[in-house]
């Protein structure tokens, strides 16, 4: 690993540390409030609370991937970093951040599940997609890492489109994706696809999703290799 890649990784980690701390502080505070309310409603058998770490970190991943284009790419170029090293360092950063969030979220979930079991607070349930195929710590980490890297890559590419081609170029792509999604929903083939996937889902599906995320991220190099510090309008 070159010194420039190491320097870029240090910059990305330092830059995101504040927002990551705020995100986890808010998420854990929300969880504490939810558990507290659930504890005081133990006598009400008709009330249940659901909390899901995955969906919160998925949203964070999408937003972060999009904002990395606006904040980190131009600054890296101004520092004199090559586009190839930016591509390599961001790829390593995304997979590292995805793995970090997945391990942290699911370690906390395992701890909280044991605490809830010990205190018999049965009015709160922690939900995770891994419950569809086998709710183990490793399965949860694999699923979350795959989803997170996929979202990092997808929103990063979309962010590059907006940065390089402006609102018109990015809007056309997002609009086309929205039209395809709406057509799929109205014609039913998206619903059928999702039903077939989750009816017989296996862990290999999430490895495939990780592979798709890698492919999408590789596409980003086509946009990065001629990118400048000047954002299109």
N, C-alpha and C positions, 0 to 999 in steps of 0.2 A: 504493500500500500504506500503510495507516494505521500510526501509531506503535505502536498496541497490537499489531497483527499482527507487526510487526518485533520488538517486545519479547517476544512469545510465542515466536517462532521462535528468538530468542536463548536463551531459557530452555530450550526443548526440546533445542536443540543442546548447550548446556552440561550439561544433565541426563543426556543419553545418552552424552556423550563418554567417560566412565569405562568404562561397560559395553562400549561399542564397542571401546575400546582393549584391554580384557581379552579380548574375543572374538577379535579379530584376532591378538593375541599367542598365544593358545592354538592357533588355527587354523594359524598360520605355524610355530609350534613343532612341531605334529604333522606338518606337511608336511616340515620339516627332518629329523625323526626318520625318517619314512617313506623319504625319499630316501637318507638315510645307510644304512639297512638294505638298501634296494634296491641300493646301490652295492656293499656287501659280499657280496651274493648274485648278483653278475654271472655267476659260474661255474655257478650252478644254473639251468639252462634251463627247469626245470619250475615255477619260482616267479615269480609276477607280482603286483605291487601296483597297486591302483586308488585314485585320489584324486579327489575331486570337490568343487570349491569351491561349486557351486550349491546342493547339498543342505544344506550347513552354513549358508549365508547364508539359505536358505529357512526353516530351523528358527528361526534368530535373528529373522527378520522376524516370524514368527508369534508368538513369545514377546513380542517388543517391542510389537507391535500390541495384544496383550492387556493387557500391564502398563501401557501408556500411559493406559488408562482409570483404573486405580487410583491412579497416581502423579501424572499431569500434569493431568488434567481437574479434580479437586477443588482443586488448588493454584491453577490458573488462575482458577477461580471466586472463590477467596478473595482473589486479587489484584485482583478487580473486572473481569475480562475479560468481554465479552459472549459469549453462546453462538455468535452468528454469527461472531465473530472467532476463537473457539476452533476452530470447524468449518473456517474458511478456513486458519488457520495450521497445523492438524494435517494437512490435505490437502496443503498445500505441503511440509510437513515430511516426510510419508510418501513423496511422489514424489521429493523431493530425496535422502532417505536411500536409497531404492531405487536411484536412478541412481548415487549415490556408491558403494554396495556393488557394483553391477554393473560399473562402470568399474574400480574397484580390483581386484576379483577377476579379471576377465578380462585386465587389463593384466598382473597378476602371472602368470596362467596363460600368456600369450604369452611372457613373459620366461623362465619356467621351462621351457617346451617347447623354446625355443632352447638353453638351457643344457644340458638333458638330451640334446638332439641333438648338441651339441658334445662332451659327455663320453661319449656312447654308452651311457647307462644305460637299456637297453631293458627292464629288469625292472619299470619303473613306467609307468603309463598315467594320464593326466589325462582324466577323462570329463566330457562336457557334453552336454545334450540337443540342442545345435546340430549335433552329429554326424549327426543324423537328416536334416538338410536342407542343410547347408553350414556347415562349421566355420570361420567367419570371426569376427574380433573384433567387428565390428558386429552380426552375427547373435546372438552370445552376449550382448552387452549388451542388445539388444532383448528377447531371451527372458527374461533374468534380471530386467530392470526390470519387465516385465509380470507375471511370477510374484511378485516381491517386493511390488509394489503391491497385487496381488490378495490376497496373504496378509495384508499390513498391514490392508487394509480389512476382510476377512472376520473376522479375530480381533479387530479393534477393535470391530466391531458385536457380536460374541459377548461381549466384555468389557463393553460397555455394557449388554447384557441382564442379565448377572450383577450388575452394579453397581446397576442401576435396579430390577430385579425380584427380586433375591436368588437364592439357590441353587435355589429352586423354579422361578422363571421361566426362568432361564438353563438349568437342568437339563432342563426340558421341551423347549426348542428343540434343545439338543445331543442329547438322547435321540431326538427325532424325526428329526434328521439321521442319527444312527447307525442307526436302524431302516431308513430309506430306503436307506442305504448297504449294510446287510446284505441287504436284499431285492434290491437291484440285483445284488449279488455272487452270491446264491443262484440268482436267476433268469437271471443271465448277461448282462443288458442293459448293465450298466456295463462288463463285460469286452469286450463287442462294441463298445460306443461307443469305449472306449480303443483297441481294436485298429484300428478304422476311422480314428480320428484320427491315430494314429502310423504307420499304414501309408502314408498319403498326406499327411503333415503339410506345411504351408506356413507361411511367416512370418506370413501374414495371420491365422492362428489365434491367434498371440500378441498381435497388435494387438487382436483381438476380446477376448482375455482381459483386456487392459488396460482395454478399454471396460467389461467386466463389473465389473472392480475399481472403476472410477469410479462405476458405477451403485450398487454395494454401498455405497461410501463416502457417496454422496448419501443413501442410506437412513438412515445414521447420524445425519443432522440431525434426523430425526423423534424420535430418542431423546435427542439433545443439547438440543433447544430447551426442554425442561422439566426438565432434570437439575439436581440440587442437590448440595450438598457432603455430604449425608447418604447413606451407602451403605445399601441395603436388605440385610436379613439373611435 
